[in-house]
Amino acid sequence: MNNLSALRWLELRDLMLDPSEGMHLLDDLCYTRGETLRTLILVNTTEVPCQILHVGVFLNLQVE
């Protein structure tokens, strides 16, 4: 994600990661794109349902 400095929109579908991998992915996203990302779509990111506590860290997400 470090190489995607102009990233404003991200859609992740059907990754089916285990929960710890999903959290590491979101941690990395928050650290690298927390201030620049405007649109984030997550569908079936993990194999089992898990809480996403990272939403508040993305400061510029827009609600449609």
PyMOL commands that set and color helices and strands:
alter all, ss='L'
color gray80, all
select helices_A, chain A and resi 19-33+55-57
alter helices_A, ss='H'
color red, helices_A
select strands_A, chain A and resi 9-13+39-43
alter strands_A, ss='S'
color yellow, strands_A
deselect
rebuild
show_as cartoon
